[in-house]
């Protein structure tokens, strides 16, 4: 397995329907593969609008099973076609009444390795997610993929350091953080939190945000997606804050060991002193 992994992410504008949205992401993936990318991730509920700006039962229609729903199956075909690992965030229905904000991780041969379900569910103006989603219950999986060990943390999760740390303890080298966050609400934090998490946990982070204004509310999603390394430095420039963009960057996974030997944060952890952190 190569130390340098060419990785991609997509920040996209909503097209108005699922079919064209998926097709657009397939084209971005093919373009990334043509540039040599071996892994790609999409934004939160990538095949739908960010419907959580409202609380309406009609939006349960966006939900589908994972991994046996049509979108994940189609992304399996895409992974096989391009030879890329694909991180696929969708609205999951497990059974009637059981809905999750989920990301499937598909290996380069099309195998579904598993899924992550968003743990922390917001319920504030413009982000009414508790109306739709149950809290995640599958832990903090890290997946052994063709390019290395990949984890997922979804949007609002990023404000909670505990999950970032657990992903690191579970061996993540790269964590995809698909999001839908709006201008004015979190712009200041956007370039602060994920680099800080990358430093504290000494791995790479792919921070993905939607871009544009959509039909169900006034939220202006500001893109600015990026990759950040274990030293907290951007890998290349962040993406546009107004336009759709495919971002492809080379990530040197060899840097992870260098940083962990230099800064030794894992060596100096004190789990014996942290009991109070998990008291309700």
N, C-alpha and C positions, 0 to 999 in steps of 0.2 A: 504493500500500500504506500503510495507516494506521500511524502511529507507535505508537498504543496498541492492543495486541492483548489481547483477552479470552481467557484460557487456562484450561484445566481439568485436573485430575488426579483419579484415583479410588484410594482405599485401601479394600480390600475384604476381607471375611471369606470363607473357603472354604465353598461351599455343599454339597459332597459329590459333585458330578458336573459334567462339562464343560458340558452343555447349559444347566443353570440358571445356571452361572457366567457363561457368555457372555451369556445373556439379561439377567442382572442388569446387566452392564456396558453392554449396549445401552440399557437404561432410564436408567442414569446419563448416558450420552452424550446421549440425547434431552433429559433434564432440563438438561444443560449448554447444549445448543443453544438451548433455550427461554429460557435466561438470557443468550443472546447470545454464548456461547463460540464461538471459531473454530478452536481446536485443543484436543485432549485426549490424555492419555497414561495408560496402565494400568501395573499393577505387574508385577514380574518373573514370567515364565511365568504370565500372568494367568488363563489358562483351565484351570489345573491346580492341585493342591495343591503345596506346596513339598516334593516327594518326595525331595529331596537330603538330608533328615535320615537316610535309610537308603540302603544300597547293595543294591538288588534289581533283577534284570533285568526284572521285571514292569513297571517304570516306564518302560521304553522305549516303552510303548504310548501315552504322551502325545505322542510326537514326530510331526510332520507336515511336509510340504514347505513351503518359503517361496520364492516367493509363491503357489504353486499348491495349497496345502492348504485344507481347508474353513474353518478359522478366519479366515485372511487374506482369503479370498474373501468371507466373510460381513462382515468389517470393511470391505471395499471397498463393499459395499452400504450399510453404515451411514454411511460417509463421504459417499457420494452423497446419501443420504437427509437427512442433517443439514447438509451443506455444511461439515463440519469436517475439518481435518487430524487423522489418528488415528495414534498411536504404539502399536504392537501387539507386546508381548513374548511370545514363544512358544518352545517346545522344537522345534528344527528338525532334521529328518533330510534330509541332502543326497543320500546314497546309503547302502547298507548299510555300517554301521560308521563313518559320518561324521555325527556329531551335534554341534549347536552350541546355545548359549544366545543367542538371536537376538531382535532387534526389527525388525519391518518398519515403514516409514514410508509412510503412504498420504496422498495429497493430497486436497484437498476435493472433487475431481471423481471420486474413487475410483481414481485411478491409483496403482499401487505405484511409488514413486520409487526404492526400494532397501531395503537392510537393513544393520544393524550386527550384528556378532557379538562377543560378550563376549571381551575379550582375556585377562583375568587370572582364572584358575580356581582357587578355593580347594579345599583338601582337609584340613579340620579337623573335629573332632567336631561333628556336627549340620549340617555343610555339606560333604558328600562329593561335590563337583561334578565332580572329575576322573574319577569312575566313569562319568559320563554324557557330559561335554562335552569336545570338542577346543577348544584355544585359537582365538580368532577370527583370521581371515586376510583380512578385506576392508578393512583399514585403518581410517581415522577419517573416514568420509564425513559431509559436511554437506549437507543436502538443501534445495534451493530449493522452498519450498512457497508456498501461497497466502497465508500469514501472515508469511513471512520465512524465514530460514536456520536450520534446526533440526538439531541433532546428538543422539546418544544415547550414554550411557555406562552400563553395567549393574552395579549392586550393588557387588561387591568391587572393580571397576575404580576406584571412587571413592577408594581408598586410594593410588592411583598418579598423581602429578601430571602425568606426561608426556602421558597421553591427554587430560586436560583442556586442556593447552596446545596440543596438536595440533588439537583441535577449534576452539580460538580462532584459531589460525593459518589454519585452513581456512574461517574466516568465520562461525562459529556466533554467532547472537544469543540463542538459547535452547537449552539442553541438558537433555533429559529423562534422569533417572537412576532407572529402575525398580529396586526392591530387594526383598529379603526378609531382614531383619536382626532379631535377637532381643534382647529386654530383657536387660541385664546384660553382653552381649557388646560392644555398640557404642553404647549410649545416649549416653554422654558425647561420642563422636565425631560422632554424627548431626547435632548442631546446630553443629558446628565445621567439619567438612571441606568440606561443600558451600558454605557461605557463604565460606569461605576460597578455594575454587576460583573462585567467582563474582567475588571481588575480584581475585585474581591474574590472571584471564583476561578480566575486564571484560565479562561477559555475564550473562544470567539463567539460573538453574538451577531445574528442577522436581524436587524430591527426593520420591520415592514409596516408601512402605514398606507391606507387608502388615500386617494387624491380626488378632490372636487366636491361639489355639492350634489346631493342625491334627492330623490323625489319625496322622501318621507319626513323631511325635516330641514332645519337650517344649518345643521352641522357642516362646517367646511373642513373636510379632511385635507391635511396639508402635506401629505407625502413625506419628503425628506428622509426616505429610507436609506439605510446604510449597513455596512459591515464594520465591526469594531474588533480590535485584536486584544489579547490578554493584557496588554499594557494600557488599554483604554484609548488607543489611537485609532482614528478612522482609517480604514483601508481604502484609499482613494477618497474622492469627494462624495458626500451624501447626494442623493438624488434631488431633483427639482421639488419645490414646494407647491407647484401648480400644475404640473404635467405628468402624464403617464410615463413610466420609464422602466426599462429592463436594466438591472445593475449586475455586472459580472466582474468578479474580483478574484485574485489569487490569494489564498489563505495558507500561510506557512505553519502547519500544525507542529513543526519542530520548535516553534517559539513557545509552545505551551510548556514543554519540559524546561526550557531555558528560564522562563519566568518563575516557574514553581521552585526551581533550584535557587534562584536569586532571591525571591521574596519569601518563600517558605511559609506561606499563609496556612497551608494544610498541616504542616508540621506543628505549627504553634496554636492550632485550635484547642479549645478547652471544653469539650462536650460535657465533662464532669461538672462544669460550673453553670451549665445552661438550662437546668431543669425548669427554672421559672419562665422560660420563654414559651413553654407549651402548656402552662396553666391557663384555664379558661378565665 
